[in-house]
Amino acid sequence: MNAIDKPTPKSPKDPLRYRAYFWLMDAAFVASVIVWLAFILLQTTGISAFGLPPLLQTLLALILWPLVAFAPFFLLIARFMRDEYAEGIWRRSVVVLAYAAAILPMAYFLTAWGTFFAAGQPEEPPAIFAWSIQEVSWGFAIWAAFSVYMQIFVFIFQFLRWRDSR
């Protein structure tokens, strides 16, 4: 096994930018988890933004939006912030991300259409699959795909990092 396959942990005297990469990755991960929990809550119960008052919803959005929308993109391309350990995890994450990008859309649509036909082709599809047959603008579709792709990168990176620490 070479250094890229199984990197060694970083030392505490690494430059700040190397540690900042992991801090930003941690923040992006926490923000993504919060956003996904809010989305699941909205889809299952109809409660928006954890039922927070509008002012707190706005504050939460101002904090989470950059961490979910832009931080993962920056982390994906910011090679100057990665040390050898982070670079090794990044490389492994990108390989897994390529597989996820190929498999997840196909699995989702096969599941959605399978559920639709198994349920007897109902007039109203189950909520989790309803968006797959709705008409959306190209801009929204591209933004949604990009956003989910970036969040999957963060989840994969954090999972591999966690697995290495065990």
N, C-alpha and C positions, 0 to 999 in steps of 0.2 A: 504494500500500500504506500503510495507516495504522499507528499505533503498536501497536495491538492485534494486527494480523496478524504483524508482524515487530518485536518489541520490541528495544530496545538493551540491551547488557549493563549491569549495575549498577556503580556506582563503589565503591571500597573504603571510603569513609567513610559508607556507608549505616548506619543503625541496626543494632544487633546482631540484632534480631528478624528482619530481612530476610535476613541471612546465615544465621541459625539455621534458617530455612525450608529453605534449600538443604542445610545440613548434615543436617537431619533427613530430607530427601528422599533424600540419598545413603545414609544409614544404613538407611533403609527399603528402598532398592533392593538394597544388599548383602545385607541379611537375607533378602529375598525370593529372591534368586539362590541363596543357601545352602540355604534351605528347599526350593526347587524341585529343586536338585541332589540333596539328600537324598531327596526323594520319588522322583525318577527312579531313583536308585540302589536304593532299596527295591523299586520295581516291577520293575526289570530283574534284580536279583541277589538280592534278599531281605535285603540287608545294611541294618540299621536304624541311622540316625544316624551314618553313616560308619564304623560298627564301633567307635565310642568306648565306653569303659567307662561304666557307669550314672551315676557321679558327674559325669563330663564331659558326658554327654547332658543331665543335669538342668541343669547350669550353662549349657550352650549354649541349651537351651530357655528358661531364665529371661532370657537376653539377647535371643534372637530373637523370642520371643512378643510382647512389647510392640511391637517394631519392625515386625512383620508384621501383627499383628492390630489395633493401635490407632493407630499413627503415621500410616498412610495415611488413615484416617478423619479424624484431626485435621488433616492437611495439606489434605484436600479441603475442610474447612469453615473453616479458620483464615484468613480473609481479612485480618485485622489483621496477619498476619505476611508478607503478600505485597506486594512493591513493584510498580511498573508492569511491570517485566520479567517477574517471576514471575506476575503477574496475566495478562499476555498469553499466556504459555505455558499457564497453568492453563485459560484460555478455550479455547485450541486443543485441549488435552488432553481437556477435557470433551466437545467435539464428536466427537472420534475415539472416545472412550469410549462415547458414545451409539451410534455405528455398531457398535462391537465388541459391546455388550450385545445388539444386535439380530441380528447376523450369527453370532457364535461359537457360541451354543447350537444354532442351526439347522444350522450346518456340522458341528458335532460329532455331532449325532444322525443327520444324513444319512450321514455317514461311518461311524458305528457300525452303522447298519442296513444300509447298502450292503455293508460288510465281512461282516456276519452272513449276508446272503443270498448274497454272492459265494463265501463259504466253505462253502456248502451247508448252512446252518443247523446248525452244530455244537452238540452238547450243552453244551460248555464254550466260551463266547465268549473271544476274545483278552483278555488281562488288562487292556489299556488301555481296553477298552470294557465290561468286566464290570460295573463299578459302575453303568452306565446302565440296567441291568435289575434291579439289586438293590433290595430294599425297604430304605428308610432312614427314619428319623424326620424329621418336618417340621423340627424344630430343627436337626438336622445338615444337612439340605438347605439351609435358609436361611443357616446359618452358613457353609457351604462356598461358596455363591453370593456372599455378602457378601465373604468373604475374598478370593476370586479376583477379584471386581470391583475391590476396593481395590488389589490387587496389579497388576492391569492398568492402573489409573490411574497408579501409580508408574512402571511400565515405559513407558507412553506419554509421561508428563511427561519422564522422563529421556531418552528417544529424541528428543523435540522439542528439548530443551535441548542435547543433543549435536549435533543437526543445525544448530541456530542457531549453534553455536560454530565450525562449519566454514566 
